[in-house]
Amino acid sequence: KTRSSQPELLAIKNGKCILNGITVGSPCEVQTVRTVITFSEVPDYDILELSNSKNTYKVFFMKDCEFPTPKFGQIIVERSIPLYRFLGNKTEENVVFAMK
């Protein structure tokens, strides 16, 4: 969550995304081949990190595409994005990840 000093655990229960006991979005679901996470207020978040026993995935939320200066050993997020999407007046966007 934005300006949070510690990571917060996002729970997915009964089709809802729950953070600290508060529903922050829906629909949300975890399936074998995909995970759906919906936030009601995307500007409230900086990074979404999904992890399992094999992989870690990160989704970065950058207001006005302003990226922080990376520290030594960190990923240069701006240079790592293969595709920019300009949302215009839209309030949501679907992001699809592919893996082999």
C-alpha positions in Angstrom: 0.0 0.0 0.0 1.2 3.5 -0.7 3.6 4.9 1.9 3.4 1.7 3.9 6.7 0.8 5.6 5.9 -2.9 5.7 4.3 -5.3 3.1 0.7 -6.0 3.8 -0.9 -9.4 3.1 -3.8 -9.4 0.6 -6.3 -12.1 1.3 -8.7 -13.4 -1.3 -11.9 -14.8 0.3 -15.4 -15.3 -1.2 -14.5 -13.5 -4.4 -13.2 -10.4 -2.6 -9.8 -8.9 -2.1 -9.3 -8.1 1.6 -6.6 -6.0 3.2 -6.4 -5.6 7.0 -10.0 -6.9 7.3 -11.4 -4.4 4.7 -12.6 -5.3 1.3 -10.5 -3.3 -1.2 -11.9 -4.8 -4.4 -13.8 -7.5 -6.2 -14.0 -9.8 -8.1 -10.9 -11.5 -6.9 -10.0 -15.2 -7.4 -7.2 -17.7 -7.5 -7.4 -20.5 -10.0 -4.8 -23.1 -11.2 -4.0 -21.2 -14.4 -4.8 -17.6 -13.5 -5.3 -15.1 -10.6 -7.8 -12.2 -10.8 -7.2 -9.2 -8.5 -9.4 -6.1 -8.7 -8.8 -3.0 -6.7 -11.4 -0.3 -6.1 -8.8 2.4 -5.7 -5.6 1.7 -7.7 -3.9 5.0 -6.7 -3.7 3.7 -3.1 -1.0 1.1 -4.1 2.6 1.1 -5.2 3.5 -2.5 -5.7 1.5 -5.8 -5.9 3.7 -8.8 -5.3 2.5 -12.3 -6.0 4.6 -15.2 -4.8 4.4 -19.0 -4.8 7.1 -21.7 -4.1 8.7 -21.2 -7.5 8.2 -17.6 -8.7 7.7 -14.0 -7.6 5.8 -11.5 -9.8 5.6 -7.8 -9.2 3.1 -5.3 -10.6 4.2 -1.6 -10.2 1.6 1.2 -10.0 3.2 4.5 -11.1 1.0 7.6 -10.8 1.6 9.8 -13.9 4.3 7.3 -15.0 6.7 8.8 -12.5 9.2 6.1 -11.5 11.4 6.3 -8.4 15.1 6.3 -8.8 16.2 2.7 -8.3 18.8 1.9 -5.6 21.8 -0.3 -6.3 20.7 -3.9 -6.9 17.0 -2.9 -7.7 15.2 -3.4 -11.0 15.0 -0.3 -13.2 11.3 -0.6 -13.7 10.9 2.1 -16.3 13.4 0.4 -18.6 11.9 -3.1 -17.9 8.4 -2.3 -19.2 8.0 -3.7 -22.7 4.8 -1.9 -23.5 3.4 1.4 -22.3 -0.3 1.9 -22.2 -1.8 5.4 -21.9 -5.2 5.0 -20.2 -6.6 8.4 -21.0 -9.8 8.8 -19.1 -10.3 5.1 -18.4 -10.4 4.0 -14.8 -9.3 0.4 -15.3 -7.0 -1.7 -17.5 -6.5 -5.4 -17.8 -2.9 -6.6 -17.7 -2.1 -10.1 -19.0 1.2 -11.9 -18.2 2.5 -14.8 -20.2 5.0 -17.4 -19.1 6.7 -20.4 -20.5 
